[in-house]
């Protein structure tokens, strides 16, 4: 089985004071609190959202299997 490329994304700064569209982008990524981490597949849509918010995020590209979510085997934006 081939390794899937994905991103580990952590919200490192507060979104207070940013525009409404930037806060909406963070909400759509599921990053609502500082220090929260999420995993996303490498897709053009996700890359666009990450590029828009790069000043408040820590983005780490990762090859290989993603770790399991705390609630089981559910992942955000998982490939179908």
mmCIF file of the N, C-alpha and C atoms, coordinates in Angstrom:
data_MODEL
# 
_entry.id   MODEL 
# 
loop_
_atom_site.group_PDB 
_atom_site.id 
_atom_site.type_symbol 
_atom_site.label_atom_id 
_atom_site.label_alt_id 
_atom_site.label_comp_id 
_atom_site.label_asym_id 
_atom_site.label_entity_id 
_atom_site.label_seq_id 
_atom_site.pdbx_PDB_ins_code 
_atom_site.Cartn_x 
_atom_site.Cartn_y 
_atom_site.Cartn_z 
_atom_site.occupancy 
_atom_site.B_iso_or_equiv 
_atom_site.pdbx_formal_charge 
_atom_site.auth_seq_id 
_atom_site.auth_comp_id 
_atom_site.auth_asym_id 
_atom_site.auth_atom_id 
_atom_site.pdbx_PDB_model_num 
ATOM 1   N N  . UNK A 1 1  ? 0.833   -1.170 0.000  1.00 0.00 ? 1  UNK A N  1 
ATOM 2   C CA . UNK A 1 1  ? 0.000   0.000  0.000  1.00 0.00 ? 1  UNK A CA 1 
ATOM 3   C C  . UNK A 1 1  ? 0.889   1.248  0.000  1.00 0.00 ? 1  UNK A C  1 
ATOM 4   N N  . UNK A 1 2  ? 0.595   2.194  -0.868 1.00 0.00 ? 2  UNK A N  1 
ATOM 5   C CA . UNK A 1 2  ? 1.399   3.398  -0.987 1.00 0.00 ? 2  UNK A CA 1 
ATOM 6   C C  . UNK A 1 2  ? 1.113   4.355  0.171  1.00 0.00 ? 2  UNK A C  1 
ATOM 7   N N  . UNK A 1 3  ? 2.142   5.099  0.551  1.00 0.00 ? 3  UNK A N  1 
ATOM 8   C CA . UNK A 1 3  ? 1.985   6.075  1.620  1.00 0.00 ? 3  UNK A CA 1 
ATOM 9   C C  . UNK A 1 3  ? 1.179   7.274  1.122  1.00 0.00 ? 3  UNK A C  1 
ATOM 10  N N  . UNK A 1 4  ? 0.330   7.780  1.954  1.00 0.00 ? 4  UNK A N  1 
ATOM 11  C CA . UNK A 1 4  ? -0.488  8.933  1.615  1.00 0.00 ? 4  UNK A CA 1 
ATOM 12  C C  . UNK A 1 4  ? 0.167   10.189 2.152  1.00 0.00 ? 4  UNK A C  1 
ATOM 13  N N  . UNK A 1 5  ? 0.290   11.204 1.308  1.00 0.00 ? 5  UNK A N  1 
ATOM 14  C CA . UNK A 1 5  ? 0.859   12.459 1.762  1.00 0.00 ? 5  UNK A CA 1 
ATOM 15  C C  . UNK A 1 5  ? -0.248  13.286 2.399  1.00 0.00 ? 5  UNK A C  1 
ATOM 16  N N  . UNK A 1 6  ? 0.049   13.854 3.557  1.00 0.00 ? 6  UNK A N  1 
ATOM 17  C CA . UNK A 1 6  ? -0.919  14.682 4.251  1.00 0.00 ? 6  UNK A CA 1 
ATOM 18  C C  . UNK A 1 6  ? -0.187  15.757 5.045  1.00 0.00 ? 6  UNK A C  1 
ATOM 19  N N  . UNK A 1 7  ? -0.954  16.639 5.676  1.00 0.00 ? 7  UNK A N  1 
ATOM 20  C CA . UNK A 1 7  ? -0.401  17.732 6.458  1.00 0.00 ? 7  UNK A CA 1 
ATOM 21  C C  . UNK A 1 7  ? -0.853  17.623 7.902  1.00 0.00 ? 7  UNK A C  1 
ATOM 22  N N  . UNK A 1 8  ? 0.055   17.926 8.808  1.00 0.00 ? 8  UNK A N  1 
ATOM 23  C CA . UNK A 1 8  ? -0.283  18.093 10.219 1.00 0.00 ? 8  UNK A CA 1 
ATOM 24  C C  . UNK A 1 8  ? -0.328  19.595 10.450 1.00 0.00 ? 8  UNK A C  1 
ATOM 25  N N  . UNK A 1 9  ? -1.473  20.107 10.895 1.00 0.00 ? 9  UNK A N  1 
ATOM 26  C CA . UNK A 1 9  ? -1.687  21.546 11.017 1.00 0.00 ? 9  UNK A CA 1 
ATOM 27  C C  . UNK A 1 9  ? -2.034  21.876 12.461 1.00 0.00 ? 9  UNK A C  1 
ATOM 28  N N  . UNK A 1 10 ? -1.336  22.864 13.023 1.00 0.00 ? 10 UNK A N  1 
ATOM 29  C CA . UNK A 1 10 ? -1.581  23.290 14.398 1.00 0.00 ? 10 UNK A CA 1 
ATOM 30  C C  . UNK A 1 10 ? -1.834  24.793 14.406 1.00 0.00 ? 10 UNK A C  1 
ATOM 31  N N  . UNK A 1 11 ? -2.863  25.226 15.114 1.00 0.00 ? 11 UNK A N  1 
ATOM 32  C CA . UNK A 1 11 ? -3.157  26.650 15.253 1.00 0.00 ? 11 UNK A CA 1 
ATOM 33  C C  . UNK A 1 11 ? -2.221  27.209 16.319 1.00 0.00 ? 11 UNK A C  1 
ATOM 34  N N  . UNK A 1 12 ? -1.291  28.078 15.905 1.00 0.00 ? 12 UNK A N  1 
ATOM 35  C CA . UNK A 1 12 ? -0.262  28.559 16.821 1.00 0.00 ? 12 UNK A CA 1 
ATOM 36  C C  . UNK A 1 12 ? -0.511  29.966 17.342 1.00 0.00 ? 12 UNK A C  1 
ATOM 37  N N  . UNK A 1 13 ? -1.374  30.726 16.678 1.00 0.00 ? 13 UNK A N  1 
ATOM 38  C CA . UNK A 1 13 ? -1.680  32.086 17.127 1.00 0.00 ? 13 UNK A CA 1 
ATOM 39  C C  . UNK A 1 13 ? -3.186  32.292 17.118 1.00 0.00 ? 13 UNK A C  1 
ATOM 40  N N  . UNK A 1 14 ? -3.614  33.251 17.899 1.00 0.00 ? 14 UNK A N  1 
ATOM 41  C CA . UNK A 1 14 ? -5.028  33.567 17.962 1.00 0.00 ? 14 UNK A CA 1 
ATOM 42  C C  . UNK A 1 14 ? -5.486  34.243 16.681 1.00 0.00 ? 14 UNK A C  1 
ATOM 43  N N  . UNK A 1 15 ? -6.732  34.013 16.308 1.00 0.00 ? 15 UNK A N  1 
ATOM 44  C CA . UNK A 1 15 ? -7.298  34.640 15.117 1.00 0.00 ? 15 UNK A CA 1 
ATOM 45  C C  . UNK A 1 15 ? -8.009  35.943 15.460 1.00 0.00 ? 15 UNK A C  1 
ATOM 46  N N  . UNK A 1 16 ? -7.883  36.405 16.686 1.00 0.00 ? 16 UNK A N  1 
ATOM 47  C CA . UNK A 1 16 ? -8.519  37.660 17.092 1.00 0.00 ? 16 UNK A CA 1 
ATOM 48  C C  . UNK A 1 16 ? -7.957  38.807 16.262 1.00 0.00 ? 16 UNK A C  1 
ATOM 49  N N  . UNK A 1 17 ? -8.851  39.600 15.705 1.00 0.00 ? 17 UNK A N  1 
ATOM 50  C CA . UNK A 1 17 ? -8.430  40.742 14.907 1.00 0.00 ? 17 UNK A CA 1 
ATOM 51  C C  . UNK A 1 17 ? -8.309  40.462 13.428 1.00 0.00 ? 17 UNK A C  1 
ATOM 52  N N  . UNK A 1 18 ? -8.428  39.202 13.008 1.00 0.00 ? 18 UNK A N  1 
ATOM 53  C CA . UNK A 1 18 ? -8.349  38.868 11.595 1.00 0.00 ? 18 UNK A CA 1 
ATOM 54  C C  . UNK A 1 18 ? -9.715  39.048 10.948 1.00 0.00 ? 18 UNK A C  1 
ATOM 55  N N  . UNK A 1 19 ? -9.736  39.100 9.650  1.00 0.00 ? 19 UNK A N  1 
ATOM 56  C CA . UNK A 1 19 ? -10.984 39.335 8.927  1.00 0.00 ? 19 UNK A CA 1 
ATOM 57  C C  . UNK A 1 19 ? -11.965 38.180 9.112  1.00 0.00 ? 19 UNK A C  1 
ATOM 58  N N  . UNK A 1 20 ? -13.219 38.461 8.805  1.00 0.00 ? 20 UNK A N  1 
ATOM 59  C CA . UNK A 1 20 ? -14.282 37.454 8.955  1.00 0.00 ? 20 UNK A CA 1 
ATOM 60  C C  . UNK A 1 20 ? -14.022 36.243 8.060  1.00 0.00 ? 20 UNK A C  1 
ATOM 61  N N  . UNK A 1 21 ? -13.526 36.466 6.843  1.00 0.00 ? 21 UNK A N  1 
ATOM 62  C CA . UNK A 1 21 ? -13.275 35.341 5.934  1.00 0.00 ? 21 UNK A CA 1 
ATOM 63  C C  . UNK A 1 21 ? -12.123 34.471 6.434  1.00 0.00 ? 21 UNK A C  1 
ATOM 64  N N  . UNK A 1 22 ? -11.117 35.082 7.067  1.00 0.00 ? 22 UNK A N  1 
ATOM 65  C CA . UNK A 1 22 ? -10.011 34.292 7.606  1.00 0.00 ? 22 UNK A CA 1 
ATOM 66  C C  . UNK A 1 22 ? -10.461 33.461 8.805  1.00 0.00 ? 22 UNK A C  1 
ATOM 67  N N  . UNK A 1 23 ? -11.312 34.019 9.656  1.00 0.00 ? 23 UNK A N  1 
ATOM 68  C CA . UNK A 1 23 ? -11.835 33.252 10.783 1.00 0.00 ? 23 UNK A CA 1 
ATOM 69  C C  . UNK A 1 23 ? -12.726 32.116 10.283 1.00 0.00 ? 23 UNK A C  1 
ATOM 70  N N  . UNK A 1 24 ? -13.482 32.373 9.210  1.00 0.00 ? 24 UNK A N  1 
ATOM 71  C CA . UNK A 1 24 ? -14.321 31.322 8.635  1.00 0.00 ? 24 UNK A CA 1 
ATOM 72  C C  . UNK A 1 24 ? -13.463 30.193 8.064  1.00 0.00 ? 24 UNK A C  1 
ATOM 73  N N  . UNK A 1 25 ? -12.313 30.537 7.486  1.00 0.00 ? 25 UNK A N  1 
ATOM 74  C CA . UNK A 1 25 ? -11.395 29.523 6.965  1.00 0.00 ? 25 UNK A CA 1 
ATOM 75  C C  . UNK A 1 25 ? -10.884 28.642 8.096  1.00 0.00 ? 25 UNK A C  1 
ATOM 76  N N  . UNK A 1 26 ? -10.527 29.251 9.227  1.00 0.00 ? 26 UNK A N  1 
ATOM 77  C CA . UNK A 1 26 ? -10.073 28.461 10.377 1.00 0.00 ? 26 UNK A CA 1 
ATOM 78  C C  . UNK A 1 26 ? -11.176 27.546 10.885 1.00 0.00 ? 26 UNK A C  1 
ATOM 79  N N  . UNK A 1 27 ? -12.403 28.042 10.932 1.00 0.00 ? 27 UNK A N  1 
ATOM 80  C CA . UNK A 1 27 ? -13.518 27.209 11.379 1.00 0.00 ? 27 UNK A CA 1 
ATOM 81  C C  . UNK A 1 27 ? -13.752 26.041 10.427 1.00 0.00 ? 27 UNK A C  1 
ATOM 82  N N  . UNK A 1 28 ? -13.625 26.291 9.125  1.00 0.00 ? 28 UNK A N  1 
ATOM 83  C CA . UNK A 1 28 ? -13.835 25.209 8.159  1.00 0.00 ? 28 UNK A CA 1 
ATOM 84  C C  . UNK A 1 28 ? -12.736 24.155 8.257  1.00 0.00 ? 28 UNK A C  1 
ATOM 85  N N  . UNK A 1 29 ? -11.550 24.559 8.703  1.00 0.00 ? 29 UNK A N  1 
ATOM 86  C CA . UNK A 1 29 ? -10.478 23.593 8.938  1.00 0.00 ? 29 UNK A CA 1 
ATOM 87  C C  . UNK A 1 29 ? -10.663 22.862 10.269 1.00 0.00 ? 29 UNK A C  1 
ATOM 88  N N  . UNK A 1 30 ? -11.576 23.345 11.100 1.00 0.00 ? 30 UNK A N  1 
ATOM 89  C CA . UNK A 1 30 ? -11.808 22.711 12.390 1.00 0.00 ? 30 UNK A CA 1 
ATOM 90  C C  . UNK A 1 30 ? -10.848 23.171 13.461 1.00 0.00 ? 30 UNK A C  1 
ATOM 91  N N  . UNK A 1 31 ? -10.133 24.265 13.210 1.00 0.00 ? 31 UNK A N  1 
ATOM 92  C CA . UNK A 1 31 ? -9.168  24.783 14.175 1.00 0.00 ? 31 UNK A CA 1 
ATOM 93  C C  . UNK A 1 31 ? -9.793  25.961 14.905 1.00 0.00 ? 31 UNK A C  1 
ATOM 94  N N  . UNK A 1 32 ? -10.437 25.679 16.022 1.00 0.00 ? 32 UNK A N  1 
ATOM 95  C CA . UNK A 1 32 ? -11.185 26.706 16.726 1.00 0.00 ? 32 UNK A CA 1 
ATOM 96  C C  . UNK A 1 32 ? -10.476 27.227 17.966 1.00 0.00 ? 32 UNK A C  1 
ATOM 97  N N  . UNK A 1 33 ? -9.477  26.505 18.470 1.00 0.00 ? 33 UNK A N  1 
ATOM 98  C CA . UNK A 1 33 ? -8.766  26.911 19.676 1.00 0.00 ? 33 UNK A CA 1 
ATOM 99  C C  . UNK A 1 33 ? -7.263  26.842 19.435 1.00 0.00 ? 33 UNK A C  1 
ATOM 100 N N  . UNK A 1 34 ? -6.523  27.731 20.094 1.00 0.00 ? 34 UNK A N  1 
ATOM 101 C CA . UNK A 1 34 ? -5.068  27.701 19.967 1.00 0.00 ? 34 UNK A CA 1 
ATOM 102 C C  . UNK A 1 34 ? -4.524  26.367 20.463 1.00 0.00 ? 34 UNK A C  1 
ATOM 103 N N  . UNK A 1 35 ? -3.547  25.847 19.754 1.00 0.00 ? 35 UNK A N  1 
ATOM 104 C CA . UNK A 1 35 ? -2.926  24.589 20.123 1.00 0.00 ? 35 UNK A CA 1 
ATOM 105 C C  . UNK A 1 35 ? -3.604  23.363 19.543 1.00 0.00 ? 35 UNK A C  1 
ATOM 106 N N  . UNK A 1 36 ? -4.756  23.540 18.907 1.00 0.00 ? 36 UNK A N  1 
ATOM 107 C CA . UNK A 1 36 ? -5.480  22.403 18.330 1.00 0.00 ? 36 UNK A CA 1 
ATOM 108 C C  . UNK A 1 36 ? -4.756  21.919 17.075 1.00 0.00 ? 36 UNK A C  1 
ATOM 109 N N  . UNK A 1 37 ? -4.678  20.607 16.902 1.00 0.00 ? 37 UNK A N  1 
ATOM 110 C CA . UNK A 1 37 ? -3.991  19.990 15.776 1.00 0.00 ? 37 UNK A CA 1 
ATOM 111 C C  . UNK A 1 37 ? -4.976  19.166 14.957 1.00 0.00 ? 37 UNK A C  1 
ATOM 112 N N  . UNK A 1 38 ? -4.828  19.221 13.629 1.00 0.00 ? 38 UNK A N  1 
ATOM 113 C CA . UNK A 1 38 ? -5.673  18.433 12.735 1.00 0.00 ? 38 UNK A CA 1 
ATOM 114 C C  . UNK A 1 38 ? -4.809  17.906 11.594 1.00 0.00 ? 38 UNK A C  1 
ATOM 115 N N  . UNK A 1 39 ? -5.266  16.831 10.965 1.00 0.00 ? 39 UNK A N  1 
ATOM 116 C CA . UNK A 1 39 ? -4.578  16.219 9.829  1.00 0.00 ? 39 UNK A CA 1 
ATOM 117 C C  . UNK A 1 39 ? -5.459  16.335 8.593  1.00 0.00 ? 39 UNK A C  1 
ATOM 118 N N  . UNK A 1 40 ? -4.845  16.715 7.457  1.00 0.00 ? 40 UNK A N  1 
ATOM 119 C CA . UNK A 1 40 ? -5.581  16.899 6.210  1.00 0.00 ? 40 UNK A CA 1 
ATOM 120 C C  . UNK A 1 40 ? -4.836  16.247 5.059  1.00 0.00 ? 40 UNK A C  1 
ATOM 121 N N  . UNK A 1 41 ? -5.594  15.674 4.124  1.00 0.00 ? 41 UNK A N  1 
ATOM 122 C CA . UNK A 1 41 ? -4.992  15.149 2.904  1.00 0.00 ? 41 UNK A CA 1 
ATOM 123 C C  . UNK A 1 41 ? -4.456  16.298 2.069  1.00 0.00 ? 41 UNK A C  1 
ATOM 124 N N  . UNK A 1 42 ? -3.476  16.011 1.237  1.00 0.00 ? 42 UNK A N  1 
ATOM 125 C CA . UNK A 1 42 ? -2.867  17.002 0.365  1.00 0.00 ? 42 UNK A CA 1 
ATOM 126 C C  . UNK A 1 42 ? -3.734  17.169 -0.877 1.00 0.00 ? 42 UNK A C  1 
ATOM 127 N N  . UNK A 1 43 ? -4.614  18.169 -0.857 1.00 0.00 ? 43 UNK A N  1 
ATOM 128 C CA . UNK A 1 43 ? -5.470  18.488 -1.995 1.00 0.00 ? 43 UNK A CA 1 
ATOM 129 C C  . UNK A 1 43 ? -5.329  19.968 -2.309 1.00 0.00 ? 43 UNK A C  1 
ATOM 130 N N  . UNK A 1 44 ? -5.642  20.395 -3.540 1.00 0.00 ? 44 UNK A N  1 
ATOM 131 C CA . UNK A 1 44 ? -5.538  21.815 -3.876 1.00 0.00 ? 44 UNK A CA 1 
ATOM 132 C C  . UNK A 1 44 ? -6.410  22.714 -2.996 1.00 0.00 ? 44 UNK A C  1 
ATOM 133 N N  . UNK A 1 45 ? -7.593  22.262 -2.609 1.00 0.00 ? 45 UNK A N  1 
ATOM 134 C CA . UNK A 1 45 ? -8.475  23.070 -1.764 1.00 0.00 ? 45 UNK A CA 1 
ATOM 135 C C  . UNK A 1 45 ? -7.859  23.290 -0.381 1.00 0.00 ? 45 UNK A C  1 
ATOM 136 N N  . UNK A 1 46 ? -7.319  22.230 0.203  1.00 0.00 ? 46 UNK A N  1 
ATOM 137 C CA . UNK A 1 46 ? -6.693  22.338 1.522  1.00 0.00 ? 46 UNK A CA 1 
ATOM 138 C C  . UNK A 1 46 ? -5.449  23.208 1.434  1.00 0.00 ? 46 UNK A C  1 
ATOM 139 N N  . UNK A 1 47 ? -4.642  23.031 0.390  1.00 0.00 ? 47 UNK A N  1 
ATOM 140 C CA . UNK A 1 47 ? -3.454  23.865 0.226  1.00 0.00 ? 47 UNK A CA 1 
ATOM 141 C C  . UNK A 1 47 ? -3.807  25.346 0.150  1.00 0.00 ? 47 UNK A C  1 
ATOM 142 N N  . UNK A 1 48 ? -4.913  25.668 -0.537 1.00 0.00 ? 48 UNK A N  1 
ATOM 143 C CA . UNK A 1 48 ? -5.351  27.060 -0.638 1.00 0.00 ? 48 UNK A CA 1 
ATOM 144 C C  . UNK A 1 48 ? -5.736  27.634 0.711  1.00 0.00 ? 48 UNK A C  1 
ATOM 145 N N  . UNK A 1 49 ? -6.467  26.850 1.510  1.00 0.00 ? 49 UNK A N  1 
ATOM 146 C CA . UNK A 1 49 ? -6.858  27.316 2.839  1.00 0.00 ? 49 UNK A CA 1 
ATOM 147 C C  . UNK A 1 49 ? -5.634  27.490 3.747  1.00 0.00 ? 49 UNK A C  1 
ATOM 148 N N  . UNK A 1 50 ? -4.687  26.560 3.653  1.00 0.00 ? 50 UNK A N  1 
ATOM 149 C CA . UNK A 1 50 ? -3.485  26.657 4.474  1.00 0.00 ? 50 UNK A CA 1 
ATOM 150 C C  . UNK A 1 50 ? -2.637  27.856 4.063  1.00 0.00 ? 50 UNK A C  1 
ATOM 151 N N  . UNK A 1 51 ? -2.542  28.118 2.763  1.00 0.00 ? 51 UNK A N  1 
ATOM 152 C CA . UNK A 1 51 ? -1.760  29.252 2.282  1.00 0.00 ? 51 UNK A CA 1 
ATOM 153 C C  . UNK A 1 51 ? -2.376  30.566 2.758  1.00 0.00 ? 51 UNK A C  1 
ATOM 154 N N  . UNK A 1 52 ? -3.689  30.624 2.806  1.00 0.00 ? 52 UNK A N  1 
ATOM 155 C CA . UNK A 1 52 ? -4.390  31.836 3.236  1.00 0.00 ? 52 UNK A CA 1 
ATOM 156 C C  . UNK A 1 52 ? -4.105  32.142 4.715  1.00 0.00 ? 52 UNK A C  1 
ATOM 157 N N  . UNK A 1 53 ? -3.918  31.109 5.521  1.00 0.00 ? 53 UNK A N  1 
ATOM 158 C CA . UNK A 1 53 ? -3.759  31.287 6.964  1.00 0.00 ? 53 UNK A CA 1 
ATOM 159 C C  . UNK A 1 53 ? -2.364  30.911 7.471  1.00 0.00 ? 53 UNK A C  1 
ATOM 160 N N  . UNK A 1 54 ? -1.372  30.924 6.607  1.00 0.00 ? 54 UNK A N  1 
ATOM 161 C CA . UNK A 1 54 ? -0.034  30.467 6.977  1.00 0.00 ? 54 UNK A CA 1 
ATOM 162 C C  . UNK A 1 54 ? 0.572   31.294 8.123  1.00 0.00 ? 54 UNK A C  1 
ATOM 163 N N  . UNK A 1 55 ? 0.126   32.518 8.319  1.00 0.00 ? 55 UNK A N  1 
ATOM 164 C CA . UNK A 1 55 ? 0.683   33.374 9.361  1.00 0.00 ? 55 UNK A CA 1 
ATOM 165 C C  . UNK A 1 55 ? 0.206   33.002 10.769 1.00 0.00 ? 55 UNK A C  1 
ATOM 166 N N  . UNK A 1 56 ? -0.801  32.149 10.916 1.00 0.00 ? 56 UNK A N  1 
ATOM 167 C CA . UNK A 1 56 ? -1.265  31.725 12.235 1.00 0.00 ? 56 UNK A CA 1 
ATOM 168 C C  . UNK A 1 56 ? -1.187  30.206 12.418 1.00 0.00 ? 56 UNK A C  1 
ATOM 169 N N  . UNK A 1 57 ? -0.673  29.487 11.432 1.00 0.00 ? 57 UNK A N  1 
ATOM 170 C CA . UNK A 1 57 ? -0.620  28.028 11.484 1.00 0.00 ? 57 UNK A CA 1 
ATOM 171 C C  . UNK A 1 57 ? 0.803   27.509 11.466 1.00 0.00 ? 57 UNK A C  1 
ATOM 172 N N  . UNK A 1 58 ? 0.991   26.333 12.064 1.00 0.00 ? 58 UNK A N  1 
ATOM 173 C CA . UNK A 1 58 ? 2.221   25.566 11.901 1.00 0.00 ? 58 UNK A CA 1 
ATOM 174 C C  . UNK A 1 58 ? 1.867   24.372 11.028 1.00 0.00 ? 58 UNK A C  1 
ATOM 175 N N  . UNK A 1 59 ? 2.395   24.326 9.815  1.00 0.00 ? 59 UNK A N  1 
ATOM 176 C CA . UNK A 1 59 ? 2.060   23.270 8.862  1.00 0.00 ? 59 UNK A CA 1 
ATOM 177 C C  . UNK A 1 59 ? 3.274   22.376 8.673  1.00 0.00 ? 59 UNK A C  1 
ATOM 178 N N  . UNK A 1 60 ? 3.079   21.070 8.873  1.00 0.00 ? 60 UNK A N  1 
ATOM 179 C CA . UNK A 1 60 ? 4.147   20.094 8.712  1.00 0.00 ? 60 UNK A CA 1 
ATOM 180 C C  . UNK A 1 60 ? 3.707   19.043 7.707  1.00 0.00 ? 60 UNK A C  1 
ATOM 181 N N  . UNK A 1 61 ? 4.384   18.940 6.537  1.00 0.00 ? 61 UNK A N  1 
ATOM 182 C CA . UNK A 1 61 ? 4.036   17.871 5.609  1.00 0.00 ? 61 UNK A CA 1 
ATOM 183 C C  . UNK A 1 61 ? 4.534   16.533 6.151  1.00 0.00 ? 61 UNK A C  1 
ATOM 184 N N  . UNK A 1 62 ? 3.701   15.499 6.010  1.00 0.00 ? 62 UNK A N  1 
ATOM 185 C CA . UNK A 1 62 ? 4.018   14.185 6.558  1.00 0.00 ? 62 UNK A CA 1 
ATOM 186 C C  . UNK A 1 62 ? 3.713   13.134 5.499  1.00 0.00 ? 62 UNK A C  1 
ATOM 187 N N  . UNK A 1 63 ? 4.645   12.191 5.307  1.00 0.00 ? 63 UNK A N  1 
ATOM 188 C CA . UNK A 1 63 ? 4.400   11.035 4.452  1.00 0.00 ? 63 UNK A CA 1 
ATOM 189 C C  . UNK A 1 63 ? 4.166   9.830  5.345  1.00 0.00 ? 63 UNK A C  1 
ATOM 190 N N  . UNK A 1 64 ? 3.308   8.942  4.897  1.00 0.00 ? 64 UNK A N  1 
ATOM 191 C CA . UNK A 1 64 ? 3.030   7.747  5.675  1.00 0.00 ? 64 UNK A CA 1 
ATOM 192 C C  . UNK A 1 64 ? 1.624   7.779  6.232  1.00 0.00 ? 64 UNK A C  1 
ATOM 193 N N  . UNK A 1 65 ? 1.283   6.780  7.031  1.00 0.00 ? 65 UNK A N  1 
ATOM 194 C CA . UNK A 1 65 ? -0.082  6.701  7.564  1.00 0.00 ? 65 UNK A CA 1 
ATOM 195 C C  . UNK A 1 65 ? -0.323  7.778  8.615  1.00 0.00 ? 65 UNK A C  1 
ATOM 196 N N  . UNK A 1 66 ? -1.570  8.248  8.648  1.00 0.00 ? 66 UNK A N  1 
ATOM 197 C CA . UNK A 1 66 ? -1.945  9.243  9.644  1.00 0.00 ? 66 UNK A CA 1 
ATOM 198 C C  . UNK A 1 66 ? -2.236  8.560  10.968 1.00 0.00 ? 66 UNK A C  1 
ATOM 199 N N  . UNK A 1 67 ? -1.954  9.226  12.079 1.00 0.00 ? 67 UNK A N  1 
ATOM 200 C CA . UNK A 1 67 ? -2.308  8.645  13.376 1.00 0.00 ? 67 UNK A CA 1 
ATOM 201 C C  . UNK A 1 67 ? -3.818  8.635  13.558 1.00 0.00 ? 67 UNK A C  1 
ATOM 202 N N  . UNK A 1 68 ? -4.301  7.745  14.387 1.00 0.00 ? 68 UNK A N  1 
ATOM 203 C CA . UNK A 1 68 ? -5.741  7.645  14.641 1.00 0.00 ? 68 UNK A CA 1 
ATOM 204 C C  . UNK A 1 68 ? -6.213  8.862  15.422 1.00 0.00 ? 68 UNK A C  1 
ATOM 205 N N  . UNK A 1 69 ? -7.435  9.281  15.138 1.00 0.00 ? 69 UNK A N  1 
ATOM 206 C CA . UNK A 1 69 ? -8.073  10.357 15.875 1.00 0.00 ? 69 UNK A CA 1 
ATOM 207 C C  . UNK A 1 69 ? -8.405  9.852  17.283 1.00 0.00 ? 69 UNK A C  1 
ATOM 208 N N  . UNK A 1 70 ? -8.521  10.754 18.238 1.00 0.00 ? 70 UNK A N  1 
ATOM 209 C CA . UNK A 1 70 ? -8.829  10.355 19.609 1.00 0.00 ? 70 UNK A CA 1 
ATOM 210 C C  . UNK A 1 70 ? -10.172 9.650  19.711 1.00 0.00 ? 70 UNK A C  1 
ATOM 211 N N  . UNK A 1 71 ? -11.091 9.936  18.785 1.00 0.00 ? 71 UNK A N  1 
ATOM 212 C CA . UNK A 1 71 ? -12.418 9.336  18.824 1.00 0.00 ? 71 UNK A CA 1 
ATOM 213 C C  . UNK A 1 71 ? -12.512 8.087  17.954 1.00 0.00 ? 71 UNK A C  1 
ATOM 214 N N  . UNK A 1 72 ? -11.397 7.562  17.503 1.00 0.00 ? 72 UNK A N  1 
ATOM 215 C CA . UNK A 1 72 ? -11.432 6.357  16.669 1.00 0.00 ? 72 UNK A CA 1 
ATOM 216 C C  . UNK A 1 72 ? -10.682 6.553  15.379 1.00 0.00 ? 72 UNK A C  1 
ATOM 217 N N  . UNK A 1 73 ? -11.155 5.966  14.323 1.00 0.00 ? 73 UNK A N  1 
ATOM 218 C CA . UNK A 1 73 ? -10.475 6.009  13.034 1.00 0.00 ? 73 UNK A CA 1 
ATOM 219 C C  . UNK A 1 73 ? -11.056 7.074  12.119 1.00 0.00 ? 73 UNK A C  1 
ATOM 220 N N  . UNK A 1 74 ? -11.622 8.140  12.659 1.00 0.00 ? 74 UNK A N  1 
ATOM 221 C CA . UNK A 1 74 ? -12.228 9.184  11.858 1.00 0.00 ? 74 UNK A CA 1 
ATOM 222 C C  . UNK A 1 74 ? -11.194 10.285 11.614 1.00 0.00 ? 74 UNK A C  1 
ATOM 223 N N  . UNK A 1 75 ? -11.091 10.755 10.376 1.00 0.00 ? 75 UNK A N  1 
ATOM 224 C CA . UNK A 1 75 ? -10.160 11.813 10.017 1.00 0.00 ? 75 UNK A CA 1 
ATOM 225 C C  . UNK A 1 75 ? -10.915 12.937 9.352  1.00 0.00 ? 75 UNK A C  1 
ATOM 226 N N  . UNK A 1 76 ? -10.437 14.153 9.511  1.00 0.00 ? 76 UNK A N  1 
ATOM 227 C CA . UNK A 1 76 ? -11.024 15.294 8.818  1.00 0.00 ? 76 UNK A CA 1 
ATOM 228 C C  . UNK A 1 76 ? -10.601 15.272 7.364  1.00 0.00 ? 76 UNK A C  1 
ATOM 229 N N  . UNK A 1 77 ? -11.515 15.495 6.453  1.00 0.00 ? 77 UNK A N  1 
ATOM 230 C CA . UNK A 1 77 ? -11.258 15.574 5.016  1.00 0.00 ? 77 UNK A CA 1 
ATOM 231 C C  . UNK A 1 77 ? -10.574 14.317 4.496  1.00 0.00 ? 77 UNK A C  1 
ATOM 232 N N  . UNK A 1 78 ? -10.989 13.162 4.942  1.00 0.00 ? 78 UNK A N  1 
ATOM 233 C CA . UNK A 1 78 ? -10.401 11.905 4.493  1.00 0.00 ? 78 UNK A CA 1 
ATOM 234 C C  . UNK A 1 78 ? -10.815 11.598 3.061  1.00 0.00 ? 78 UNK A C  1 
ATOM 235 N N  . UNK A 1 79 ? -9.921  10.986 2.321  1.00 0.00 ? 79 UNK A N  1 
ATOM 236 C CA . UNK A 1 79 ? -10.214 10.604 0.932  1.00 0.00 ? 79 UNK A CA 1 
ATOM 237 C C  . UNK A 1 79 ? -11.262 9.497  0.930  1.00 0.00 ? 79 UNK A C  1 
ATOM 238 N N  . UNK A 1 80 ? -12.117 9.510  -0.050 1.00 0.00 ? 80 UNK A N  1 
ATOM 239 C CA . UNK A 1 80 ? -13.178 8.514  -0.138 1.00 0.00 ? 80 UNK A CA 1 
ATOM 240 C C  . UNK A 1 80 ? -12.822 7.442  -1.129 1.00 0.00 ? 80 UNK A C  1 
# 
